[in-house]
Amino acid sequence: MLFETQDESEWNAHIRRLRTSPTGIDWTAVRLDRLCGRQTHPTAFRLSLFTPTTAPHPAQDSSG
């Protein structure tokens, strides 16, 4: 996870800064989540990067 907040204005400002950042970000690998709140949990905003899962190499598999 790269960023998480419960403040929507902070969330919008962070995304805006990323979009205008000269470093660039691979938006095809980004996940933007809005976790809707309920009575016991407030709404949260989360920015994550996908990480590919890799299968173990057959030589590394010790299951026999």
N, C-alpha and C positions, 0 to 999 in steps of 0.2 A: 504494500500500500504506500502510495506517495503522499497523500494528503487526506485528512478527514476533519470535518468541522460540523457543528450544529448551527452555525450562523450562515444563513443563506447569502447575505451581502458579502461576507468574507469568502465564501465559496465562489461567487460570481467574480469577485476581484481577482482571486487566484487563477481562475480559468482564463480571464482576460489577459493577465500578465503572461501566462504560458503561451497564449496564441500570438502575442506580439514579441515574445522572447526571441532574440537572435540565435540562441542555441538550438532551437527547433526541437520538436518532439514528434515521434512517430505515432500519429493519431490512429493508425490502424492497429496499434498494440495497446491502446488506452481503453480503460473501462471506466465510465462515469456512472455512479450509482446514487440514487436518492432513496434512502431507506426510510419509508414512511413510518412516522411515529404512531404509537398507540397510547393508551392511558399510562402505561408504566415506562415507555421508552420514547424519548424525544426523536424528532426527525433528524437524520444525519445525512451528510453528503460525503461521498467517498470517491477518491481518484486512485485508480490502481493500474498497473501494467500487467498485461498477460505475460506469463512466463511459460514457454513450451515445456511440456513434459517429455522426457527422453526415456525410451525403453532401454533396459539394461543390455549391455553387449552380451551375446551368448557366452563368451569366454568368462564373463564376470558372474554369470548366474551360477550360484552354488547349490541350486536345488537338485542337481544331478541329472 
